[in-house]
Amino acid sequence: MAQPPALKPVYLVYGKNLFARRAAVASIVARELCGADPSVNLVRLDGKSVEAAVVLDDVRTYSLLGD
């Protein structure tokens, strides 16, 4: 069985169809977390109100237990 392509460091999901956007995000999250606890391994930010500095600080922070 072929391995799925490697995940990218950043995804932008957009479009008018809310269901399709949510399904795309859920698929990416499920694949990336591989069953890990999302409350520990996932950060969700509100794109309408979050400042760029907050996003950049978060993505630049190394995981305590990860590579």
Secondary structure, DSSP 8 states (H G I E B T S, - for coil): --------S------S-HHHHHHHHHHHHHHHHTT--HHHH-----TTT--HHHHHHHHHS--SS--
